[in-house]
Amino acid sequence: ELTERDFIVQPTPEKGAEMRVDVASGIETSWIRDHERKNEEGWTEDSLAKIYLRQWIKECKEQDIEVLLVYLPHAATKEQQLMSIGTKQLADEMGVNYVNLLYADMVDYGIDFYDQDGHLNPSGAHKVTDYLGQYIKDNYDIPNRRRDENYSKWWDDYQRYTEYKVDKLKSQKY
């Protein structure tokens, strides 16, 4: 079903993401209690997503690429919460790192989401990004290449993104 058009990407400063500045209040979810989380089997069925994830991890390991699985906070259904538990089990089985931010006391469900589905707004995204940046810094040996000439395109992209954000702010109506 894929066509050539599916592989043509228009470059944007947001790298395919979309900054949505809004606040969805009243997001509610029914959280699985701690003791239930410990006793749940999680993601037990071999769904296509799980099969592909396992293959992706295997391929990364064969290429000596370290894997970090991340489950982002959102208004999760019970099924999605079980998937987060199953992802931990898969990460353990495959010997890769896993960060489940679903239950982390990091975001405020009253102000950090754009919509009722729990997509992060810039406030929530900033909190999650800061946390993940610190996690990566603490757990991986990745050199700082910000001023390395061989990586100047990254710095150029960052500058373009910063200009993009400033222009967006300037265009806002009061």
Salt bridges, closest charged atoms under 4 A:
GLU18 OE2 - ARG20 NE 3.05
ASP34 OD1 - ARG37 NH2 2.79
ASP46 OD1 - ARG54 NH1 3.67
GLU62 OE2 - LYS58 NZ 3.73
ASP92 OD1 - LYS88 NZ 2.77
GLU93 OE2 - ARG54 NH2 2.95
ASP112 OD2 - LYS127 NZ 2.63
ASP115 OD2 - HIS119 ND1 2.81
ASP130 OD2 - HIS126 NE2 3.12
ASP148 OD2 - ARG145 NH1 3.78
ASP157 OD2 - LYS15 NZ 3.01
ASP157 OD1 - ARG160 NH2 2.39
